[in-house]
Amino acid sequence: TMVPGGATYREAHLIMELLNDSGIVHSLDIVELNPFLDERGRTARSVVELIGSLFGQQITDRPTPTNAM
């Protein structure tokens, strides 16, 4: 849930990517998604995209071991 002063969508993706890079995340529990309150699946899509970043999909433009100078 977006809150004033909270992480932005892009920051959340960066956090997920950094967690992936750390190698310490091996599983994930998803809780509290109510499809009846999810307007046109917006929350579900956001969650799927963030999970993708957590498990290796990169959307941010940052150096990684494979593309660093």
Buried (B, 14 or more C-beta within 10 A) or exposed (E): EEEEEEEEEEEBBBBBBEBBBEEEEEEEEEEEEEEEEBEEEEBEEBBEBBEBBBBEBBBEEEEEEEEEE
